[in-house]
Amino acid sequence: MSQYYKLGGQTLWNPSNGASRLFMNQVTVYQAEVGLPSGISPTEADECQIDPIAFAAFVDALLAWHSKTRHAVMATLSEGFVATVLALAEIANIEVSWQAAERAESHYLRTASDPHAKEWAGALEQKSRELVRHMAP
């Protein structure tokens, strides 16, 4: 069994029911965190429709939210979900605003007392691109 995430008639992602259930539970959590709807409809007949405008706003807000956290546990917990959402946006040809994340990263690296601070935006972008290979139908 599987679930279809669609944009109009185009299938963007077809995960197993278990992966879809976990993803949608996380969607609910992060909608509350960023204060915006995701643009992903509830499941009907094994399908979720994605509203590209609402989803684009959610993706940008999620990336901005993620870029502002410096709490190691929160960053780690959210990284996989953020990468998955970014991959879904890429498959849907939705342009993502990386500027806020890059500004936050730049400010953090300039002010961080940790000389080994990693440049996380590039790593997150790479991780999301790797996921595209596993998600694209």
C-alpha positions in Angstrom: 0.0 0.0 0.0 1.1 3.5 -0.7 0.1 7.1 -0.7 0.2 9.6 -3.5 1.3 13.3 -3.1 0.0 15.1 -6.1 0.2 18.6 -7.6 -2.8 18.6 -9.9 -2.5 15.4 -11.9 1.2 15.0 -11.4 2.4 12.5 -8.8 5.3 14.0 -6.9 5.9 11.3 -4.3 4.5 7.8 -3.7 5.7 6.7 -0.2 4.6 3.7 1.7 1.7 4.2 4.1 4.0 4.1 7.1 6.4 6.8 5.7 3.4 8.9 4.7 1.8 8.6 8.1 5.1 9.6 9.8 5.5 12.5 7.4 1.9 13.8 7.8 2.2 13.6 11.6 5.3 15.8 11.3 3.5 18.1 9.0 1.0 18.7 11.8 3.8 19.5 14.3 5.6 21.9 12.0 2.5 23.7 10.9 2.0 24.6 14.5 5.7 25.6 14.9 5.7 28.0 11.9 2.1 29.1 12.2 1.1 28.4 8.6 -0.8 25.7 6.8 1.4 23.3 4.8 -0.8 23.3 1.7 -0.9 19.5 1.8 -4.5 18.3 1.9 -5.8 15.6 4.2 -5.7 12.1 2.6 -8.6 11.2 0.4 -8.6 7.9 -1.5 -4.9 7.4 -0.9 -4.1 10.9 -2.3 -3.0 14.2 -0.9 -3.1 17.3 -3.1 -0.5 20.0 -2.7 -1.5 23.6 -3.1 1.7 25.1 -4.6 1.2 28.6 -3.3 0.5 27.5 0.3 3.2 24.9 0.2 5.8 27.4 -1.1 5.0 29.7 1.8 5.2 26.8 4.3 8.6 25.7 2.9 10.0 29.2 3.1 8.7 29.6 6.7 10.0 26.2 7.7 13.4 26.9 6.3 13.6 30.3 8.1 12.4 28.7 11.3 15.1 25.9 11.0 17.8 28.4 10.2 17.1 30.4 13.4 17.4 27.5 15.8 20.8 26.9 17.4 19.4 24.3 19.9 21.3 21.2 18.9 18.5 18.7 19.7 15.8 20.8 17.9 18.1 21.2 14.9 18.8 17.5 14.7 15.1 16.5 15.2 13.9 18.9 12.5 16.7 18.4 9.9 15.3 15.2 8.3 11.8 16.7 8.0 13.1 19.9 6.6 15.2 18.0 4.0 12.2 16.0 3.0 10.0 19.0 2.5 12.8 20.7 0.5 13.1 17.6 -1.7 9.3 17.6 -2.2 9.5 21.3 -3.2 12.3 20.5 -5.7 10.3 17.7 -7.3 7.3 20.1 -7.5 9.5 22.8 -9.2 8.8 25.2 -6.3 11.5 27.7 -5.8 12.8 27.9 -2.3 14.1 31.1 -0.7 17.5 30.2 0.7 18.5 33.8 1.4 17.1 33.9 4.9 18.8 30.7 5.8 22.1 31.9 4.3 21.9 35.2 6.2 21.3 33.4 9.4 24.1 31.0 8.8 26.5 33.8 7.9 25.6 35.7 11.0 26.0 32.6 13.2 29.4 31.7 11.7 30.7 35.2 12.3 29.5 35.3 15.9 29.9 31.6 16.9 32.4 30.9 19.6 32.8 27.4 18.2 35.6 27.6 15.5 34.3 24.3 14.1 30.8 25.5 13.4 29.6 23.7 10.2 28.0 25.5 7.3 24.6 23.7 7.6 22.7 25.4 4.8 24.8 23.7 2.1 24.7 20.4 3.9 20.9 20.6 4.2 20.5 21.5 0.5 22.8 18.5 -0.4 20.7 16.2 1.8 17.5 17.3 0.2 18.9 16.8 -3.3 19.9 13.2 -2.3 16.4 12.6 -1.1 15.0 13.6 -4.5 16.4 10.4 -5.9 14.5 8.3 -3.4 11.3 10.3 -3.6 10.7 11.1 -7.3 8.3 8.7 -8.9 
